[in-house]
Amino acid sequence: MAYDSKATKERILAAAAAEFAQHGVAGARVDRIATQAKANKRAIYEYFGDKNKLFAAVLEHLMADLAQAIPPGDEDLPAYAERLFDYHRAHPEALRLLMWEALELGDQPVPGEETRTRHYEDKIRAAQTATSDGEARDRLFFTLGLVGWSLAMPQLRRMILGPDHTLEQLRPAIADAVRTLP
């Protein structure tokens, strides 16, 4: 069987996404990624460079998948919030990786920032109605916060909303909250 570098890269990205989601950049181990990907460490360094560059590649891959799954162009921001909520429920590692990025990089530039900013600009245009650009930006930012925070903080959700409050109940509540944004 011939060596398939594309398949190897995909296995490495998948293994790295799981490792980074679980441990962050600082806690992730290239040895574990290589073992999980059924690849050698040399291939990881050859294809991606150091661990920080691998994390950047994982995030770039993740954001491309997210952008394809939840494309801009829909002016119905509450429906977008529900689709994004569903995506993050189905792919919890995506939100975890974004949270690790924030924890590890803080306010520094992030991997693929220019491309990601263009993607958000498309979403801002889709969120614009008769209001100003600034209000559309606010609306999108708060929508992302409502979705992300609701899923990222299960302990707060349980303590505030109660242990019996389900994610199925939360999903339409988020859409309703987005509808009330100016």
mmCIF file of the C-alpha atoms, coordinates in Angstrom:
data_MODEL
# 
_entry.id   MODEL 
# 
loop_
_atom_site.group_PDB 
_atom_site.id 
_atom_site.type_symbol 
_atom_site.label_atom_id 
_atom_site.label_alt_id 
_atom_site.label_comp_id 
_atom_site.label_asym_id 
_atom_site.label_entity_id 
_atom_site.label_seq_id 
_atom_site.pdbx_PDB_ins_code 
_atom_site.Cartn_x 
_atom_site.Cartn_y 
_atom_site.Cartn_z 
_atom_site.occupancy 
_atom_site.B_iso_or_equiv 
_atom_site.pdbx_formal_charge 
_atom_site.auth_seq_id 
_atom_site.auth_comp_id 
_atom_site.auth_asym_id 
_atom_site.auth_atom_id 
_atom_site.pdbx_PDB_model_num 
ATOM 1   C CA . MET A 1 1   ? 0.000   0.000  0.000  1.00 0.00 ? 1   MET A CA 1 
ATOM 2   C CA . ALA A 1 2   ? 1.414   3.404  -1.006 1.00 0.00 ? 2   ALA A CA 1 
ATOM 3   C CA . TYR A 1 3   ? 1.982   6.095  1.589  1.00 0.00 ? 3   TYR A CA 1 
ATOM 4   C CA . ASP A 1 4   ? -0.876  8.608  1.557  1.00 0.00 ? 4   ASP A CA 1 
ATOM 5   C CA . SER A 1 5   ? 0.390   11.952 2.871  1.00 0.00 ? 5   SER A CA 1 
ATOM 6   C CA . LYS A 1 6   ? -3.047  13.575 2.645  1.00 0.00 ? 6   LYS A CA 1 
ATOM 7   C CA . ALA A 1 7   ? -4.618  10.837 4.770  1.00 0.00 ? 7   ALA A CA 1 
ATOM 8   C CA . THR A 1 8   ? -1.735  11.097 7.242  1.00 0.00 ? 8   THR A CA 1 
ATOM 9   C CA . LYS A 1 9   ? -2.203  14.862 7.542  1.00 0.00 ? 9   LYS A CA 1 
ATOM 10  C CA . GLU A 1 10  ? -5.942  14.380 8.137  1.00 0.00 ? 10  GLU A CA 1 
ATOM 11  C CA . ARG A 1 11  ? -5.267  11.780 10.851 1.00 0.00 ? 11  ARG A CA 1 
ATOM 12  C CA . ILE A 1 12  ? -2.750  14.103 12.483 1.00 0.00 ? 12  ILE A CA 1 
ATOM 13  C CA . LEU A 1 13  ? -5.198  17.029 12.417 1.00 0.00 ? 13  LEU A CA 1 
ATOM 14  C CA . ALA A 1 14  ? -7.972  14.894 13.921 1.00 0.00 ? 14  ALA A CA 1 
ATOM 15  C CA . ALA A 1 15  ? -5.706  13.511 16.645 1.00 0.00 ? 15  ALA A CA 1 
ATOM 16  C CA . ALA A 1 16  ? -4.279  16.962 17.370 1.00 0.00 ? 16  ALA A CA 1 
ATOM 17  C CA . ALA A 1 17  ? -7.763  18.485 17.602 1.00 0.00 ? 17  ALA A CA 1 
ATOM 18  C CA . ALA A 1 18  ? -8.735  15.914 20.228 1.00 0.00 ? 18  ALA A CA 1 
ATOM 19  C CA . GLU A 1 19  ? -5.462  16.355 22.128 1.00 0.00 ? 19  GLU A CA 1 
ATOM 20  C CA . PHE A 1 20  ? -5.598  20.165 22.097 1.00 0.00 ? 20  PHE A CA 1 
ATOM 21  C CA . ALA A 1 21  ? -9.287  20.183 23.048 1.00 0.00 ? 21  ALA A CA 1 
ATOM 22  C CA . GLN A 1 22  ? -8.493  17.991 26.041 1.00 0.00 ? 22  GLN A CA 1 
ATOM 23  C CA . HIS A 1 23  ? -5.197  19.544 27.184 1.00 0.00 ? 23  HIS A CA 1 
ATOM 24  C CA . GLY A 1 24  ? -4.663  22.923 25.496 1.00 0.00 ? 24  GLY A CA 1 
ATOM 25  C CA . VAL A 1 25  ? -1.430  23.784 23.733 1.00 0.00 ? 25  VAL A CA 1 
ATOM 26  C CA . ALA A 1 26  ? 0.768   23.710 26.819 1.00 0.00 ? 26  ALA A CA 1 
ATOM 27  C CA . GLY A 1 27  ? -0.574  20.365 28.035 1.00 0.00 ? 27  GLY A CA 1 
ATOM 28  C CA . ALA A 1 28  ? -0.787  18.632 24.667 1.00 0.00 ? 28  ALA A CA 1 
ATOM 29  C CA . ARG A 1 29  ? 1.882   16.070 23.845 1.00 0.00 ? 29  ARG A CA 1 
ATOM 30  C CA . VAL A 1 30  ? 3.141   15.427 20.332 1.00 0.00 ? 30  VAL A CA 1 
ATOM 31  C CA . ASP A 1 31  ? 3.882   11.815 21.335 1.00 0.00 ? 31  ASP A CA 1 
ATOM 32  C CA . ARG A 1 32  ? 0.209   11.217 22.103 1.00 0.00 ? 32  ARG A CA 1 
ATOM 33  C CA . ILE A 1 33  ? -0.858  12.929 18.876 1.00 0.00 ? 33  ILE A CA 1 
ATOM 34  C CA . ALA A 1 34  ? 1.525   10.742 16.860 1.00 0.00 ? 34  ALA A CA 1 
ATOM 35  C CA . THR A 1 35  ? 0.297   7.575  18.567 1.00 0.00 ? 35  THR A CA 1 
ATOM 36  C CA . GLN A 1 36  ? -3.364  8.462  18.065 1.00 0.00 ? 36  GLN A CA 1 
ATOM 37  C CA . ALA A 1 37  ? -2.772  9.453  14.423 1.00 0.00 ? 37  ALA A CA 1 
ATOM 38  C CA . LYS A 1 38  ? -0.730  6.322  13.706 1.00 0.00 ? 38  LYS A CA 1 
ATOM 39  C CA . ALA A 1 39  ? 2.015   8.611  12.437 1.00 0.00 ? 39  ALA A CA 1 
ATOM 40  C CA . ASN A 1 40  ? 5.500   9.378  13.599 1.00 0.00 ? 40  ASN A CA 1 
ATOM 41  C CA . LYS A 1 41  ? 6.594   12.603 15.279 1.00 0.00 ? 41  LYS A CA 1 
ATOM 42  C CA . ARG A 1 42  ? 8.871   13.394 12.372 1.00 0.00 ? 42  ARG A CA 1 
ATOM 43  C CA . ALA A 1 43  ? 5.857   13.513 10.019 1.00 0.00 ? 43  ALA A CA 1 
ATOM 44  C CA . ILE A 1 44  ? 4.078   15.933 12.365 1.00 0.00 ? 44  ILE A CA 1 
ATOM 45  C CA . TYR A 1 45  ? 7.053   18.283 12.482 1.00 0.00 ? 45  TYR A CA 1 
ATOM 46  C CA . GLU A 1 46  ? 7.648   17.908 8.747  1.00 0.00 ? 46  GLU A CA 1 
ATOM 47  C CA . TYR A 1 47  ? 4.048   18.689 7.801  1.00 0.00 ? 47  TYR A CA 1 
ATOM 48  C CA . PHE A 1 48  ? 3.173   21.263 10.429 1.00 0.00 ? 48  PHE A CA 1 
ATOM 49  C CA . GLY A 1 49  ? 6.301   22.527 12.172 1.00 0.00 ? 49  GLY A CA 1 
ATOM 50  C CA . ASP A 1 50  ? 6.238   22.963 15.937 1.00 0.00 ? 50  ASP A CA 1 
ATOM 51  C CA . LYS A 1 51  ? 3.332   22.354 18.306 1.00 0.00 ? 51  LYS A CA 1 
ATOM 52  C CA . ASN A 1 52  ? 2.117   25.971 18.064 1.00 0.00 ? 52  ASN A CA 1 
ATOM 53  C CA . LYS A 1 53  ? 1.987   25.749 14.283 1.00 0.00 ? 53  LYS A CA 1 
ATOM 54  C CA . LEU A 1 54  ? 0.105   22.461 14.556 1.00 0.00 ? 54  LEU A CA 1 
ATOM 55  C CA . PHE A 1 55  ? -2.412  24.149 16.871 1.00 0.00 ? 55  PHE A CA 1 
ATOM 56  C CA . ALA A 1 56  ? -2.759  26.964 14.310 1.00 0.00 ? 56  ALA A CA 1 
ATOM 57  C CA . ALA A 1 57  ? -3.377  24.394 11.555 1.00 0.00 ? 57  ALA A CA 1 
ATOM 58  C CA . VAL A 1 58  ? -5.995  22.643 13.704 1.00 0.00 ? 58  VAL A CA 1 
ATOM 59  C CA . LEU A 1 59  ? -7.782  25.948 14.318 1.00 0.00 ? 59  LEU A CA 1 
ATOM 60  C CA . GLU A 1 60  ? -7.625  26.893 10.647 1.00 0.00 ? 60  GLU A CA 1 
ATOM 61  C CA . HIS A 1 61  ? -9.110  23.518 9.734  1.00 0.00 ? 61  HIS A CA 1 
ATOM 62  C CA . LEU A 1 62  ? -11.769 23.858 12.425 1.00 0.00 ? 62  LEU A CA 1 
ATOM 63  C CA . MET A 1 63  ? -12.786 27.350 11.358 1.00 0.00 ? 63  MET A CA 1 
ATOM 64  C CA . ALA A 1 64  ? -13.003 26.275 7.710  1.00 0.00 ? 64  ALA A CA 1 
ATOM 65  C CA . ASP A 1 65  ? -15.281 23.384 8.700  1.00 0.00 ? 65  ASP A CA 1 
ATOM 66  C CA . LEU A 1 66  ? -17.409 25.688 10.853 1.00 0.00 ? 66  LEU A CA 1 
ATOM 67  C CA . ALA A 1 67  ? -17.665 28.307 8.091  1.00 0.00 ? 67  ALA A CA 1 
ATOM 68  C CA . GLN A 1 68  ? -18.767 25.641 5.624  1.00 0.00 ? 68  GLN A CA 1 
ATOM 69  C CA . ALA A 1 69  ? -21.307 24.145 8.034  1.00 0.00 ? 69  ALA A CA 1 
ATOM 70  C CA . ILE A 1 70  ? -22.764 27.509 9.109  1.00 0.00 ? 70  ILE A CA 1 
ATOM 71  C CA . PRO A 1 71  ? -22.186 29.837 6.128  1.00 0.00 ? 71  PRO A CA 1 
ATOM 72  C CA . PRO A 1 72  ? -22.827 33.582 6.200  1.00 0.00 ? 72  PRO A CA 1 
ATOM 73  C CA . GLY A 1 73  ? -25.574 35.103 4.137  1.00 0.00 ? 73  GLY A CA 1 
ATOM 74  C CA . ASP A 1 74  ? -28.595 34.361 6.290  1.00 0.00 ? 74  ASP A CA 1 
ATOM 75  C CA . GLU A 1 75  ? -30.158 37.547 7.630  1.00 0.00 ? 75  GLU A CA 1 
ATOM 76  C CA . ASP A 1 76  ? -32.120 35.552 10.218 1.00 0.00 ? 76  ASP A CA 1 
ATOM 77  C CA . LEU A 1 77  ? -29.745 35.913 13.173 1.00 0.00 ? 77  LEU A CA 1 
ATOM 78  C CA . PRO A 1 78  ? -31.914 33.901 15.613 1.00 0.00 ? 78  PRO A CA 1 
ATOM 79  C CA . ALA A 1 79  ? -31.923 30.964 13.162 1.00 0.00 ? 79  ALA A CA 1 
ATOM 80  C CA . TYR A 1 80  ? -28.155 31.353 12.768 1.00 0.00 ? 80  TYR A CA 1 
ATOM 81  C CA . ALA A 1 81  ? -27.812 31.193 16.574 1.00 0.00 ? 81  ALA A CA 1 
ATOM 82  C CA . GLU A 1 82  ? -29.788 27.945 16.636 1.00 0.00 ? 82  GLU A CA 1 
ATOM 83  C CA . ARG A 1 83  ? -27.672 26.406 13.847 1.00 0.00 ? 83  ARG A CA 1 
ATOM 84  C CA . LEU A 1 84  ? -24.483 27.487 15.617 1.00 0.00 ? 84  LEU A CA 1 
ATOM 85  C CA . PHE A 1 85  ? -25.814 26.057 18.901 1.00 0.00 ? 85  PHE A CA 1 
ATOM 86  C CA . ASP A 1 86  ? -26.540 22.754 17.129 1.00 0.00 ? 86  ASP A CA 1 
ATOM 87  C CA . TYR A 1 87  ? -23.083 22.727 15.531 1.00 0.00 ? 87  TYR A CA 1 
ATOM 88  C CA . HIS A 1 88  ? -21.319 23.260 18.856 1.00 0.00 ? 88  HIS A CA 1 
ATOM 89  C CA . ARG A 1 89  ? -23.451 20.588 20.528 1.00 0.00 ? 89  ARG A CA 1 
ATOM 90  C CA . ALA A 1 90  ? -22.462 18.136 17.793 1.00 0.00 ? 90  ALA A CA 1 
ATOM 91  C CA . HIS A 1 91  ? -18.815 19.260 17.809 1.00 0.00 ? 91  HIS A CA 1 
ATOM 92  C CA . PRO A 1 92  ? -17.937 20.228 21.397 1.00 0.00 ? 92  PRO A CA 1 
ATOM 93  C CA . GLU A 1 93  ? -14.236 20.167 20.599 1.00 0.00 ? 93  GLU A CA 1 
ATOM 94  C CA . ALA A 1 94  ? -14.672 23.255 18.402 1.00 0.00 ? 94  ALA A CA 1 
ATOM 95  C CA . LEU A 1 95  ? -15.775 25.448 21.279 1.00 0.00 ? 95  LEU A CA 1 
ATOM 96  C CA . ARG A 1 96  ? -13.149 23.932 23.569 1.00 0.00 ? 96  ARG A CA 1 
ATOM 97  C CA . LEU A 1 97  ? -10.409 24.728 21.043 1.00 0.00 ? 97  LEU A CA 1 
ATOM 98  C CA . LEU A 1 98  ? -11.612 28.314 20.737 1.00 0.00 ? 98  LEU A CA 1 
ATOM 99  C CA . MET A 1 99  ? -11.609 28.608 24.521 1.00 0.00 ? 99  MET A CA 1 
ATOM 100 C CA . TRP A 1 100 ? -8.084  27.193 24.724 1.00 0.00 ? 100 TRP A CA 1 
ATOM 101 C CA . GLU A 1 101 ? -7.040  29.691 22.074 1.00 0.00 ? 101 GLU A CA 1 
ATOM 102 C CA . ALA A 1 102 ? -8.391  32.516 24.231 1.00 0.00 ? 102 ALA A CA 1 
ATOM 103 C CA . LEU A 1 103 ? -6.750  31.143 27.373 1.00 0.00 ? 103 LEU A CA 1 
ATOM 104 C CA . GLU A 1 104 ? -3.382  30.557 25.737 1.00 0.00 ? 104 GLU A CA 1 
ATOM 105 C CA . LEU A 1 105 ? -3.168  33.602 23.451 1.00 0.00 ? 105 LEU A CA 1 
ATOM 106 C CA . GLY A 1 106 ? -5.253  36.159 25.309 1.00 0.00 ? 106 GLY A CA 1 
ATOM 107 C CA . ASP A 1 107 ? -5.487  39.370 23.330 1.00 0.00 ? 107 ASP A CA 1 
ATOM 108 C CA . GLN A 1 108 ? -2.630  38.485 20.963 1.00 0.00 ? 108 GLN A CA 1 
ATOM 109 C CA . PRO A 1 109 ? -3.281  37.893 17.253 1.00 0.00 ? 109 PRO A CA 1 
ATOM 110 C CA . VAL A 1 110 ? -4.640  34.397 16.612 1.00 0.00 ? 110 VAL A CA 1 
ATOM 111 C CA . PRO A 1 111 ? -3.881  31.886 13.852 1.00 0.00 ? 111 PRO A CA 1 
ATOM 112 C CA . GLY A 1 112 ? -5.558  32.827 10.589 1.00 0.00 ? 112 GLY A CA 1 
ATOM 113 C CA . GLU A 1 113 ? -6.876  36.078 12.070 1.00 0.00 ? 113 GLU A CA 1 
ATOM 114 C CA . GLU A 1 114 ? -7.194  37.882 8.731  1.00 0.00 ? 114 GLU A CA 1 
ATOM 115 C CA . THR A 1 115 ? -9.183  35.055 7.144  1.00 0.00 ? 115 THR A CA 1 
ATOM 116 C CA . ARG A 1 116 ? -11.345 34.653 10.225 1.00 0.00 ? 116 ARG A CA 1 
ATOM 117 C CA . THR A 1 117 ? -11.995 38.408 10.373 1.00 0.00 ? 117 THR A CA 1 
ATOM 118 C CA . ARG A 1 118 ? -13.163 38.331 6.732  1.00 0.00 ? 118 ARG A CA 1 
ATOM 119 C CA . HIS A 1 119 ? -15.516 35.475 7.614  1.00 0.00 ? 119 HIS A CA 1 
ATOM 120 C CA . TYR A 1 120 ? -16.975 37.509 10.490 1.00 0.00 ? 120 TYR A CA 1 
ATOM 121 C CA . GLU A 1 121 ? -17.304 40.535 8.193  1.00 0.00 ? 121 GLU A CA 1 
ATOM 122 C CA . ASP A 1 122 ? -19.500 38.385 5.942  1.00 0.00 ? 122 ASP A CA 1 
ATOM 123 C CA . LYS A 1 123 ? -21.626 37.470 8.956  1.00 0.00 ? 123 LYS A CA 1 
ATOM 124 C CA . ILE A 1 124 ? -21.844 41.138 9.994  1.00 0.00 ? 124 ILE A CA 1 
ATOM 125 C CA . ARG A 1 125 ? -23.122 42.059 6.528  1.00 0.00 ? 125 ARG A CA 1 
ATOM 126 C CA . ALA A 1 126 ? -25.676 39.258 6.797  1.00 0.00 ? 126 ALA A CA 1 
ATOM 127 C CA . ALA A 1 127 ? -26.740 40.543 10.237 1.00 0.00 ? 127 ALA A CA 1 
ATOM 128 C CA . GLN A 1 128 ? -27.272 44.090 9.012  1.00 0.00 ? 128 GLN A CA 1 
ATOM 129 C CA . THR A 1 129 ? -30.784 45.311 8.641  1.00 0.00 ? 129 THR A CA 1 
ATOM 130 C CA . ALA A 1 130 ? -31.701 48.966 8.526  1.00 0.00 ? 130 ALA A CA 1 
ATOM 131 C CA . THR A 1 131 ? -29.394 49.575 11.495 1.00 0.00 ? 131 THR A CA 1 
ATOM 132 C CA . SER A 1 132 ? -25.822 50.769 11.495 1.00 0.00 ? 132 SER A CA 1 
ATOM 133 C CA . ASP A 1 133 ? -22.738 48.626 10.971 1.00 0.00 ? 133 ASP A CA 1 
ATOM 134 C CA . GLY A 1 134 ? -21.836 49.079 14.637 1.00 0.00 ? 134 GLY A CA 1 
ATOM 135 C CA . GLU A 1 135 ? -25.178 47.691 15.777 1.00 0.00 ? 135 GLU A CA 1 
ATOM 136 C CA . ALA A 1 136 ? -24.794 44.688 13.456 1.00 0.00 ? 136 ALA A CA 1 
ATOM 137 C CA . ARG A 1 137 ? -21.347 44.047 14.933 1.00 0.00 ? 137 ARG A CA 1 
ATOM 138 C CA . ASP A 1 138 ? -22.770 44.235 18.452 1.00 0.00 ? 138 ASP A CA 1 
ATOM 139 C CA . ARG A 1 139 ? -25.637 41.912 17.534 1.00 0.00 ? 139 ARG A CA 1 
ATOM 140 C CA . LEU A 1 140 ? -23.288 39.306 16.049 1.00 0.00 ? 140 LEU A CA 1 
ATOM 141 C CA . PHE A 1 141 ? -20.866 39.514 18.984 1.00 0.00 ? 141 PHE A CA 1 
ATOM 142 C CA . PHE A 1 142 ? -23.660 39.087 21.532 1.00 0.00 ? 142 PHE A CA 1 
ATOM 143 C CA . THR A 1 143 ? -25.162 36.230 19.510 1.00 0.00 ? 143 THR A CA 1 
ATOM 144 C CA . LEU A 1 144 ? -21.837 34.390 19.516 1.00 0.00 ? 144 LEU A CA 1 
ATOM 145 C CA . GLY A 1 145 ? -21.584 35.037 23.256 1.00 0.00 ? 145 GLY A CA 1 
ATOM 146 C CA . LEU A 1 146 ? -25.064 33.719 23.989 1.00 0.00 ? 146 LEU A CA 1 
ATOM 147 C CA . VAL A 1 147 ? -24.391 30.523 22.075 1.00 0.00 ? 147 VAL A CA 1 
ATOM 148 C CA . GLY A 1 148 ? -20.841 29.946 23.274 1.00 0.00 ? 148 GLY A CA 1 
ATOM 149 C CA . TRP A 1 149 ? -21.305 30.818 26.928 1.00 0.00 ? 149 TRP A CA 1 
ATOM 150 C CA . SER A 1 150 ? -24.458 28.703 27.153 1.00 0.00 ? 150 SER A CA 1 
ATOM 151 C CA . LEU A 1 151 ? -22.547 25.603 26.081 1.00 0.00 ? 151 LEU A CA 1 
ATOM 152 C CA . ALA A 1 152 ? -19.143 26.402 27.587 1.00 0.00 ? 152 ALA A CA 1 
ATOM 153 C CA . MET A 1 153 ? -20.379 26.830 31.147 1.00 0.00 ? 153 MET A CA 1 
ATOM 154 C CA . PRO A 1 154 ? -22.550 23.807 32.006 1.00 0.00 ? 154 PRO A CA 1 
ATOM 155 C CA . GLN A 1 155 ? -21.998 24.326 35.720 1.00 0.00 ? 155 GLN A CA 1 
ATOM 156 C CA . LEU A 1 156 ? -23.426 27.881 35.590 1.00 0.00 ? 156 LEU A CA 1 
ATOM 157 C CA . ARG A 1 157 ? -26.263 26.712 33.388 1.00 0.00 ? 157 ARG A CA 1 
ATOM 158 C CA . ARG A 1 158 ? -27.123 24.017 35.949 1.00 0.00 ? 158 ARG A CA 1 
ATOM 159 C CA . MET A 1 159 ? -26.809 26.343 38.980 1.00 0.00 ? 159 MET A CA 1 
ATOM 160 C CA . ILE A 1 160 ? -28.802 29.206 37.467 1.00 0.00 ? 160 ILE A CA 1 
ATOM 161 C CA . LEU A 1 161 ? -31.379 27.449 35.312 1.00 0.00 ? 161 LEU A CA 1 
ATOM 162 C CA . GLY A 1 162 ? -31.638 24.298 37.405 1.00 0.00 ? 162 GLY A CA 1 
ATOM 163 C CA . PRO A 1 163 ? -30.453 20.726 36.897 1.00 0.00 ? 163 PRO A CA 1 
ATOM 164 C CA . ASP A 1 164 ? -33.557 19.785 34.919 1.00 0.00 ? 164 ASP A CA 1 
ATOM 165 C CA . HIS A 1 165 ? -33.223 22.619 32.367 1.00 0.00 ? 165 HIS A CA 1 
ATOM 166 C CA . THR A 1 166 ? -32.209 20.876 29.137 1.00 0.00 ? 166 THR A CA 1 
ATOM 167 C CA . LEU A 1 167 ? -30.223 22.094 26.167 1.00 0.00 ? 167 LEU A CA 1 
ATOM 168 C CA . GLU A 1 168 ? -33.367 21.521 24.093 1.00 0.00 ? 168 GLU A CA 1 
ATOM 169 C CA . GLN A 1 169 ? -35.101 24.153 26.253 1.00 0.00 ? 169 GLN A CA 1 
ATOM 170 C CA . LEU A 1 170 ? -32.118 26.480 26.041 1.00 0.00 ? 170 LEU A CA 1 
ATOM 171 C CA . ARG A 1 171 ? -31.873 26.478 22.227 1.00 0.00 ? 171 ARG A CA 1 
ATOM 172 C CA . PRO A 1 172 ? -35.127 28.411 21.532 1.00 0.00 ? 172 PRO A CA 1 
ATOM 173 C CA . ALA A 1 173 ? -34.456 30.663 24.531 1.00 0.00 ? 173 ALA A CA 1 
ATOM 174 C CA . ILE A 1 174 ? -31.198 31.745 22.891 1.00 0.00 ? 174 ILE A CA 1 
ATOM 175 C CA . ALA A 1 175 ? -33.000 32.470 19.614 1.00 0.00 ? 175 ALA A CA 1 
ATOM 176 C CA . ASP A 1 176 ? -35.604 34.501 21.540 1.00 0.00 ? 176 ASP A CA 1 
ATOM 177 C CA . ALA A 1 177 ? -32.831 36.458 23.284 1.00 0.00 ? 177 ALA A CA 1 
ATOM 178 C CA . VAL A 1 178 ? -31.151 37.169 19.931 1.00 0.00 ? 178 VAL A CA 1 
ATOM 179 C CA . ARG A 1 179 ? -34.482 38.491 18.596 1.00 0.00 ? 179 ARG A CA 1 
ATOM 180 C CA . THR A 1 180 ? -34.536 41.094 21.366 1.00 0.00 ? 180 THR A CA 1 
ATOM 181 C CA . LEU A 1 181 ? -31.099 42.480 20.496 1.00 0.00 ? 181 LEU A CA 1 
ATOM 182 C CA . PRO A 1 182 ? -31.290 45.994 18.990 1.00 0.00 ? 182 PRO A CA 1 
# 
